[in-house]
């Protein structure tokens, strides 16, 4: 019984490792997307602040 469980888990290990690698890559992509979106947001806020300054408004 224990030997059968061990064999099954050993066979599943490469699949689990591949899934873990894929998830780590996806997390990295998501974090990179967040950084890019935050930078874009900051640029847009700065642009709106400059536009409002032309009208004499402050935020």
N, CA, C and O atoms as a Maestro MAE file, in Angstrom:
{
 s_m_m2io_version
 :::
 2.0.0
}

f_m_ct {
 s_m_title
 :::
 protein
 m_atom[236] {
  # First column is atom index #
  i_m_mmod_type
  r_m_x_coord
  r_m_y_coord
  r_m_z_coord
  i_m_residue_number
  s_m_chain_name
  s_m_pdb_residue_name
  s_m_pdb_atom_name
  i_m_atomic_number
  :::
  1 25 0.824 -1.200 0.000 1 A "UNK " " N  " 7
  2 3 0.000 0.000 0.000 1 A "UNK " " CA " 6
  3 2 0.866 1.262 0.000 1 A "UNK " " C  " 6
  4 15 0.687 2.142 -0.841 1 A "UNK " " O  " 8
  5 25 1.799 1.345 0.939 2 A "UNK " " N  " 7
  6 3 2.670 2.517 1.001 2 A "UNK " " CA " 6
  7 2 3.557 2.605 -0.230 2 A "UNK " " C  " 6
  8 15 3.803 3.693 -0.749 2 A "UNK " " O  " 8
  9 25 4.032 1.463 -0.694 3 A "UNK " " N  " 7
  10 3 4.898 1.452 -1.876 3 A "UNK " " CA " 6
  11 2 4.124 1.922 -3.109 3 A "UNK " " C  " 6
  12 15 4.668 2.634 -3.953 3 A "UNK " " O  " 8
  13 25 2.865 1.525 -3.210 4 A "UNK " " N  " 7
  14 3 2.031 1.951 -4.332 4 A "UNK " " CA " 6
  15 2 1.826 3.470 -4.290 4 A "UNK " " C  " 6
  16 15 1.907 4.142 -5.318 4 A "UNK " " O  " 8
  17 25 1.561 4.003 -3.093 5 A "UNK " " N  " 7
  18 3 1.399 5.451 -2.939 5 A "UNK " " CA " 6
  19 2 2.687 6.188 -3.302 5 A "UNK " " C  " 6
  20 15 2.647 7.230 -3.955 5 A "UNK " " O  " 8
  21 25 3.803 5.656 -2.885 6 A "UNK " " N  " 7
  22 3 5.090 6.290 -3.184 6 A "UNK " " CA " 6
  23 2 5.337 6.314 -4.690 6 A "UNK " " C  " 6
  24 15 5.748 7.338 -5.235 6 A "UNK " " O  " 8
  25 25 5.090 5.196 -5.361 7 A "UNK " " N  " 7
  26 3 5.289 5.138 -6.814 7 A "UNK " " CA " 6
  27 2 4.389 6.148 -7.524 7 A "UNK " " C  " 6
  28 15 4.818 6.831 -8.453 7 A "UNK " " O  " 8
  29 25 3.155 6.234 -7.081 8 A "UNK " " N  " 7
  30 3 2.212 7.171 -7.699 8 A "UNK " " CA " 6
  31 2 2.701 8.613 -7.508 8 A "UNK " " C  " 6
  32 15 2.644 9.418 -8.438 8 A "UNK " " O  " 8
  33 25 3.166 8.924 -6.339 9 A "UNK " " N  " 7
  34 3 3.641 10.295 -6.063 9 A "UNK " " CA " 6
  35 2 4.930 10.602 -6.823 9 A "UNK " " C  " 6
  36 15 5.125 11.724 -7.288 9 A "UNK " " O  " 8
  37 25 5.796 9.621 -6.947 10 A "UNK " " N  " 7
  38 3 7.039 9.819 -7.701 10 A "UNK " " CA " 6
  39 2 6.720 10.060 -9.174 10 A "UNK " " C  " 6
  40 15 7.356 10.893 -9.820 10 A "UNK " " O  " 8
  41 25 5.749 9.342 -9.698 11 A "UNK " " N  " 7
  42 3 5.344 9.548 -11.101 11 A "UNK " " CA " 6
  43 2 4.717 10.920 -11.302 11 A "UNK " " C  " 6
  44 15 4.892 11.531 -12.356 11 A "UNK " " O  " 8
  45 25 4.001 11.403 -10.321 12 A "UNK " " N  " 7
  46 3 3.308 12.695 -10.437 12 A "UNK " " CA " 6
  47 2 4.249 13.877 -10.229 12 A "UNK " " C  " 6
  48 15 3.920 14.996 -10.623 12 A "UNK " " O  " 8
  49 25 5.394 13.657 -9.629 13 A "UNK " " N  " 7
  50 3 6.295 14.749 -9.280 13 A "UNK " " CA " 6
  51 2 6.702 15.616 -10.469 13 A "UNK " " C  " 6
  52 15 6.637 16.839 -10.342 13 A "UNK " " O  " 8
  53 25 7.114 15.076 -11.610 14 A "UNK " " N  " 7
  54 3 7.484 15.950 -12.738 14 A "UNK " " CA " 6
  55 2 6.329 16.856 -13.202 14 A "UNK " " C  " 6
  56 15 6.543 18.016 -13.558 14 A "UNK " " O  " 8
  57 25 5.126 16.317 -13.192 15 A "UNK " " N  " 7
  58 3 3.969 17.117 -13.585 15 A "UNK " " CA " 6
  59 2 3.749 18.255 -12.601 15 A "UNK " " C  " 6
  60 15 3.478 19.387 -13.001 15 A "UNK " " O  " 8
  61 25 3.865 17.958 -11.342 16 A "UNK " " N  " 7
  62 3 3.685 18.984 -10.307 16 A "UNK " " CA " 6
  63 2 4.770 20.057 -10.428 16 A "UNK " " C  " 6
  64 15 4.491 21.248 -10.285 16 A "UNK " " O  " 8
  65 25 5.997 19.631 -10.689 17 A "UNK " " N  " 7
  66 3 7.090 20.602 -10.848 17 A "UNK " " CA " 6
  67 2 6.855 21.489 -12.060 17 A "UNK " " C  " 6
  68 15 7.100 22.694 -12.005 17 A "UNK " " O  " 8
  69 25 6.378 20.899 -13.163 18 A "UNK " " N  " 7
  70 3 6.078 21.705 -14.348 18 A "UNK " " CA " 6
  71 2 4.979 22.720 -14.073 18 A "UNK " " C  " 6
  72 15 5.070 23.869 -14.505 18 A "UNK " " O  " 8
  73 25 3.950 22.306 -13.363 19 A "UNK " " N  " 7
  74 3 2.860 23.214 -13.020 19 A "UNK " " CA " 6
  75 2 3.363 24.335 -12.115 19 A "UNK " " C  " 6
  76 15 2.973 25.492 -12.272 19 A "UNK " " O  " 8
  77 25 4.224 23.985 -11.175 20 A "UNK " " N  " 7
  78 3 4.783 24.999 -10.278 20 A "UNK " " CA " 6
  79 2 5.585 26.026 -11.077 20 A "UNK " " C  " 6
  80 15 5.462 27.228 -10.845 20 A "UNK " " O  " 8
  81 25 6.401 25.558 -12.012 21 A "UNK " " N  " 7
  82 3 7.185 26.471 -12.845 21 A "UNK " " CA " 6
  83 2 6.276 27.382 -13.662 21 A "UNK " " C  " 6
  84 15 6.530 28.581 -13.778 21 A "UNK " " O  " 8
  85 25 5.223 26.814 -14.224 22 A "UNK " " N  " 7
  86 3 4.281 27.609 -15.012 22 A "UNK " " CA " 6
  87 2 3.589 28.655 -14.141 22 A "UNK " " C  " 6
  88 15 3.392 29.791 -14.573 22 A "UNK " " O  " 8
  89 25 3.227 28.283 -12.939 23 A "UNK " " N  " 7
  90 3 2.587 29.238 -12.029 23 A "UNK " " CA " 6
  91 2 3.549 30.348 -11.625 23 A "UNK " " C  " 6
  92 15 3.159 31.514 -11.560 23 A "UNK " " O  " 8
  93 25 4.811 29.992 -11.352 24 A "UNK " " N  " 7
  94 3 5.799 31.009 -11.008 24 A "UNK " " CA " 6
  95 2 5.983 32.001 -12.158 24 A "UNK " " C  " 6
  96 15 6.097 33.206 -11.932 24 A "UNK " " O  " 8
  97 25 6.012 31.496 -13.379 25 A "UNK " " N  " 7
  98 3 6.150 32.355 -14.547 25 A "UNK " " CA " 6
  99 2 4.940 33.273 -14.682 25 A "UNK " " C  " 6
  100 15 5.084 34.456 -14.987 25 A "UNK " " O  " 8
  101 25 3.761 32.730 -14.456 26 A "UNK " " N  " 7
  102 3 2.539 33.531 -14.545 26 A "UNK " " CA " 6
  103 2 2.513 34.620 -13.474 26 A "UNK " " C  " 6
  104 15 2.082 35.741 -13.744 26 A "UNK " " O  " 8
  105 25 2.962 34.307 -12.285 27 A "UNK " " N  " 7
  106 3 3.034 35.311 -11.211 27 A "UNK " " CA " 6
  107 2 3.995 36.425 -11.596 27 A "UNK " " C  " 6
  108 15 3.706 37.602 -11.379 27 A "UNK " " O  " 8
  109 25 5.146 36.054 -12.170 28 A "UNK " " N  " 7
  110 3 6.120 37.060 -12.604 28 A "UNK " " CA " 6
  111 2 5.518 37.959 -13.673 28 A "UNK " " C  " 6
  112 15 5.685 39.178 -13.625 28 A "UNK " " O  " 8
  113 25 4.819 37.370 -14.635 29 A "UNK " " N  " 7
  114 3 4.166 38.169 -15.682 29 A "UNK " " CA " 6
  115 2 3.138 39.122 -15.086 29 A "UNK " " C  " 6
  116 15 3.063 40.287 -15.475 29 A "UNK " " O  " 8
  117 25 2.355 38.624 -14.150 30 A "UNK " " N  " 7
  118 3 1.328 39.457 -13.520 30 A "UNK " " CA " 6
  119 2 1.966 40.625 -12.764 30 A "UNK " " C  " 6
  120 15 1.473 41.751 -12.822 30 A "UNK " " O  " 8
  121 25 3.064 40.350 -12.056 31 A "UNK " " N  " 7
  122 3 3.749 41.427 -11.333 31 A "UNK " " CA " 6
  123 2 4.328 42.452 -12.303 31 A "UNK " " C  " 6
  124 15 4.277 43.654 -12.039 31 A "UNK " " O  " 8
  125 25 4.874 41.988 -13.415 32 A "UNK " " N  " 7
  126 3 5.389 42.909 -14.431 32 A "UNK " " CA " 6
  127 2 4.258 43.755 -15.015 32 A "UNK " " C  " 6
  128 15 4.426 44.954 -15.243 32 A "UNK " " O  " 8
  129 25 3.110 43.127 -15.256 33 A "UNK " " N  " 7
  130 3 1.951 43.871 -15.771 33 A "UNK " " CA " 6
  131 2 1.517 44.945 -14.778 33 A "UNK " " C  " 6
  132 15 1.192 46.066 -15.169 33 A "UNK " " O  " 8
  133 25 1.513 44.599 -13.506 34 A "UNK " " N  " 7
  134 3 1.132 45.560 -12.468 34 A "UNK " " CA " 6
  135 2 2.082 46.745 -12.472 34 A "UNK " " C  " 6
  136 15 1.645 47.894 -12.408 34 A "UNK " " O  " 8
  137 25 3.383 46.473 -12.546 35 A "UNK " " N  " 7
  138 3 4.364 47.569 -12.576 35 A "UNK " " CA " 6
  139 2 4.136 48.467 -13.781 35 A "UNK " " C  " 6
  140 15 4.181 49.691 -13.660 35 A "UNK " " O  " 8
  141 25 3.891 47.867 -14.947 36 A "UNK " " N  " 7
  142 3 3.658 48.654 -16.158 36 A "UNK " " CA " 6
  143 2 2.387 49.490 -16.041 36 A "UNK " " C  " 6
  144 15 2.377 50.660 -16.426 36 A "UNK " " O  " 8
  145 25 1.329 48.907 -15.521 37 A "UNK " " N  " 7
  146 3 0.075 49.637 -15.365 37 A "UNK " " CA " 6
  147 2 0.202 50.769 -14.352 37 A "UNK " " C  " 6
  148 15 -0.363 51.845 -14.547 37 A "UNK " " O  " 8
  149 25 0.945 50.528 -13.269 38 A "UNK " " N  " 7
  150 3 1.156 51.585 -12.280 38 A "UNK " " CA " 6
  151 2 1.946 52.742 -12.882 38 A "UNK " " C  " 6
  152 15 1.649 53.906 -12.613 38 A "UNK " " O  " 8
  153 25 2.954 52.424 -13.699 39 A "UNK " " N  " 7
  154 3 3.741 53.475 -14.352 39 A "UNK " " CA " 6
  155 2 2.869 54.266 -15.322 39 A "UNK " " C  " 6
  156 15 2.962 55.492 -15.381 39 A "UNK " " O  " 8
  157 25 2.024 53.573 -16.082 40 A "UNK " " N  " 7
  158 3 1.128 54.248 -17.011 40 A "UNK " " CA " 6
  159 2 0.143 55.140 -16.273 40 A "UNK " " C  " 6
  160 15 -0.127 56.262 -16.700 40 A "UNK " " O  " 8
  161 25 -0.391 54.642 -15.167 41 A "UNK " " N  " 7
  162 3 -1.318 55.434 -14.359 41 A "UNK " " CA " 6
  163 2 -0.638 56.693 -13.845 41 A "UNK " " C  " 6
  164 15 -1.213 57.781 -13.893 41 A "UNK " " O  " 8
  165 25 0.566 56.548 -13.361 42 A "UNK " " N  " 7
  166 3 1.309 57.696 -12.846 42 A "UNK " " CA " 6
  167 2 1.542 58.739 -13.943 42 A "UNK " " C  " 6
  168 15 1.446 59.941 -13.695 42 A "UNK " " O  " 8
  169 25 1.848 58.274 -15.148 43 A "UNK " " N  " 7
  170 3 2.037 59.198 -16.274 43 A "UNK " " CA " 6
  171 2 0.745 59.933 -16.610 43 A "UNK " " C  " 6
  172 15 0.756 61.133 -16.881 43 A "UNK " " O  " 8
  173 25 -0.350 59.216 -16.591 44 A "UNK " " N  " 7
  174 3 -1.634 59.855 -16.902 44 A "UNK " " CA " 6
  175 2 -2.025 60.861 -15.829 44 A "UNK " " C  " 6
  176 15 -2.537 61.935 -16.145 44 A "UNK " " O  " 8
  177 25 -1.792 60.527 -14.574 45 A "UNK " " N  " 7
  178 3 -2.102 61.458 -13.484 45 A "UNK " " CA " 6
  179 2 -1.261 62.723 -13.639 45 A "UNK " " C  " 6
  180 15 -1.766 63.834 -13.480 45 A "UNK " " O  " 8
  181 25 0.014 62.550 -13.948 46 A "UNK " " N  " 7
  182 3 0.893 63.699 -14.153 46 A "UNK " " CA " 6
  183 2 0.395 64.555 -15.313 46 A "UNK " " C  " 6
  184 15 0.391 65.783 -15.224 46 A "UNK " " O  " 8
  185 25 -0.023 63.911 -16.397 47 A "UNK " " N  " 7
  186 3 -0.539 64.648 -17.552 47 A "UNK " " CA " 6
  187 2 -1.802 65.427 -17.181 47 A "UNK " " C  " 6
  188 15 -1.956 66.579 -17.588 47 A "UNK " " O  " 8
  189 25 -2.701 64.818 -16.418 48 A "UNK " " N  " 7
  190 3 -3.918 65.520 -16.003 48 A "UNK " " CA " 6
  191 2 -3.580 66.667 -15.058 48 A "UNK " " C  " 6
  192 15 -4.191 67.733 -15.137 48 A "UNK " " O  " 8
  193 25 -2.624 66.463 -14.174 49 A "UNK " " N  " 7
  194 3 -2.215 67.541 -13.271 49 A "UNK " " CA " 6
  195 2 -1.693 68.732 -14.067 49 A "UNK " " C  " 6
  196 15 -2.000 69.879 -13.742 49 A "UNK " " O  " 8
  197 25 -0.912 68.468 -15.099 50 A "UNK " " N  " 7
  198 3 -0.392 69.551 -15.944 50 A "UNK " " CA " 6
  199 2 -1.533 70.259 -16.674 50 A "UNK " " C  " 6
  200 15 -1.533 71.484 -16.794 50 A "UNK " " O  " 8
  201 25 -2.500 69.488 -17.160 51 A "UNK " " N  " 7
  202 3 -3.633 70.082 -17.866 51 A "UNK " " CA " 6
  203 2 -4.447 70.958 -16.916 51 A "UNK " " C  " 6
  204 15 -4.855 72.063 -17.272 51 A "UNK " " O  " 8
  205 25 -4.676 70.458 -15.717 52 A "UNK " " N  " 7
  206 3 -5.440 71.235 -14.737 52 A "UNK " " CA " 6
  207 2 -4.680 72.499 -14.330 52 A "UNK " " C  " 6
  208 15 -5.290 73.536 -14.067 52 A "UNK " " O  " 8
  209 25 -3.367 72.411 -14.278 53 A "UNK " " N  " 7
  210 3 -2.567 73.576 -13.926 53 A "UNK " " CA " 6
  211 2 -2.742 74.687 -14.962 53 A "UNK " " C  " 6
  212 15 -2.713 75.871 -14.626 53 A "UNK " " O  " 8
  213 25 -2.925 74.292 -16.228 54 A "UNK " " N  " 7
  214 3 -3.161 75.287 -17.273 54 A "UNK " " CA " 6
  215 2 -4.447 76.064 -17.024 54 A "UNK " " C  " 6
  216 15 -4.554 77.235 -17.388 54 A "UNK " " O  " 8
  217 25 -5.398 75.422 -16.415 55 A "UNK " " N  " 7
  218 3 -6.687 76.063 -16.119 55 A "UNK " " CA " 6
  219 2 -6.702 76.737 -14.741 55 A "UNK " " C  " 6
  220 15 -7.696 77.335 -14.328 55 A "UNK " " O  " 8
  221 25 -5.580 76.619 -14.055 56 A "UNK " " N  " 7
  222 3 -5.473 77.263 -12.744 56 A "UNK " " CA " 6
  223 2 -6.088 76.470 -11.618 56 A "UNK " " C  " 6
  224 15 -6.353 77.015 -10.547 56 A "UNK " " O  " 8
  225 25 -6.319 75.187 -11.842 57 A "UNK " " N  " 7
  226 3 -6.893 74.319 -10.816 57 A "UNK " " CA " 6
  227 2 -5.775 73.493 -10.201 57 A "UNK " " C  " 6
  228 15 -4.802 73.130 -10.862 57 A "UNK " " O  " 8
  229 25 -5.944 73.210 -8.924 58 A "UNK " " N  " 7
  230 3 -4.958 72.351 -8.255 58 A "UNK " " CA " 6
  231 2 -5.673 71.137 -7.689 58 A "UNK " " C  " 6
  232 15 -6.816 71.223 -7.239 58 A "UNK " " O  " 8
  233 25 -4.987 70.012 -7.718 59 A "UNK " " N  " 7
  234 3 -5.561 68.777 -7.163 59 A "UNK " " CA " 6
  235 2 -4.693 68.282 -6.042 59 A "UNK " " C  " 6
  236 15 -4.995 67.255 -5.435 59 A "UNK " " O  " 8
  :::
 }
 m_bond[235] {
  # First column is bond index #
  i_m_from
  i_m_to
  i_m_order
  :::
  1 1 2 1
  2 2 3 1
  3 3 4 2
  4 3 5 1
  5 5 6 1
  6 6 7 1
  7 7 8 2
  8 7 9 1
  9 9 10 1
  10 10 11 1
  11 11 12 2
  12 11 13 1
  13 13 14 1
  14 14 15 1
  15 15 16 2
  16 15 17 1
  17 17 18 1
  18 18 19 1
  19 19 20 2
  20 19 21 1
  21 21 22 1
  22 22 23 1
  23 23 24 2
  24 23 25 1
  25 25 26 1
  26 26 27 1
  27 27 28 2
  28 27 29 1
  29 29 30 1
  30 30 31 1
  31 31 32 2
  32 31 33 1
  33 33 34 1
  34 34 35 1
  35 35 36 2
  36 35 37 1
  37 37 38 1
  38 38 39 1
  39 39 40 2
  40 39 41 1
  41 41 42 1
  42 42 43 1
  43 43 44 2
  44 43 45 1
  45 45 46 1
  46 46 47 1
  47 47 48 2
  48 47 49 1
  49 49 50 1
  50 50 51 1
  51 51 52 2
  52 51 53 1
  53 53 54 1
  54 54 55 1
  55 55 56 2
  56 55 57 1
  57 57 58 1
  58 58 59 1
  59 59 60 2
  60 59 61 1
  61 61 62 1
  62 62 63 1
  63 63 64 2
  64 63 65 1
  65 65 66 1
  66 66 67 1
  67 67 68 2
  68 67 69 1
  69 69 70 1
  70 70 71 1
  71 71 72 2
  72 71 73 1
  73 73 74 1
  74 74 75 1
  75 75 76 2
  76 75 77 1
  77 77 78 1
  78 78 79 1
  79 79 80 2
  80 79 81 1
  81 81 82 1
  82 82 83 1
  83 83 84 2
  84 83 85 1
  85 85 86 1
  86 86 87 1
  87 87 88 2
  88 87 89 1
  89 89 90 1
  90 90 91 1
  91 91 92 2
  92 91 93 1
  93 93 94 1
  94 94 95 1
  95 95 96 2
  96 95 97 1
  97 97 98 1
  98 98 99 1
  99 99 100 2
  100 99 101 1
  101 101 102 1
  102 102 103 1
  103 103 104 2
  104 103 105 1
  105 105 106 1
  106 106 107 1
  107 107 108 2
  108 107 109 1
  109 109 110 1
  110 110 111 1
  111 111 112 2
  112 111 113 1
  113 113 114 1
  114 114 115 1
  115 115 116 2
  116 115 117 1
  117 117 118 1
  118 118 119 1
  119 119 120 2
  120 119 121 1
  121 121 122 1
  122 122 123 1
  123 123 124 2
  124 123 125 1
  125 125 126 1
  126 126 127 1
  127 127 128 2
  128 127 129 1
  129 129 130 1
  130 130 131 1
  131 131 132 2
  132 131 133 1
  133 133 134 1
  134 134 135 1
  135 135 136 2
  136 135 137 1
  137 137 138 1
  138 138 139 1
  139 139 140 2
  140 139 141 1
  141 141 142 1
  142 142 143 1
  143 143 144 2
  144 143 145 1
  145 145 146 1
  146 146 147 1
  147 147 148 2
  148 147 149 1
  149 149 150 1
  150 150 151 1
  151 151 152 2
  152 151 153 1
  153 153 154 1
  154 154 155 1
  155 155 156 2
  156 155 157 1
  157 157 158 1
  158 158 159 1
  159 159 160 2
  160 159 161 1
  161 161 162 1
  162 162 163 1
  163 163 164 2
  164 163 165 1
  165 165 166 1
  166 166 167 1
  167 167 168 2
  168 167 169 1
  169 169 170 1
  170 170 171 1
  171 171 172 2
  172 171 173 1
  173 173 174 1
  174 174 175 1
  175 175 176 2
  176 175 177 1
  177 177 178 1
  178 178 179 1
  179 179 180 2
  180 179 181 1
  181 181 182 1
  182 182 183 1
  183 183 184 2
  184 183 185 1
  185 185 186 1
  186 186 187 1
  187 187 188 2
  188 187 189 1
  189 189 190 1
  190 190 191 1
  191 191 192 2
  192 191 193 1
  193 193 194 1
  194 194 195 1
  195 195 196 2
  196 195 197 1
  197 197 198 1
  198 198 199 1
  199 199 200 2
  200 199 201 1
  201 201 202 1
  202 202 203 1
  203 203 204 2
  204 203 205 1
  205 205 206 1
  206 206 207 1
  207 207 208 2
  208 207 209 1
  209 209 210 1
  210 210 211 1
  211 211 212 2
  212 211 213 1
  213 213 214 1
  214 214 215 1
  215 215 216 2
  216 215 217 1
  217 217 218 1
  218 218 219 1
  219 219 220 2
  220 219 221 1
  221 221 222 1
  222 222 223 1
  223 223 224 2
  224 223 225 1
  225 225 226 1
  226 226 227 1
  227 227 228 2
  228 227 229 1
  229 229 230 1
  230 230 231 1
  231 231 232 2
  232 231 233 1
  233 233 234 1
  234 234 235 1
  235 235 236 2
  :::
 }
}
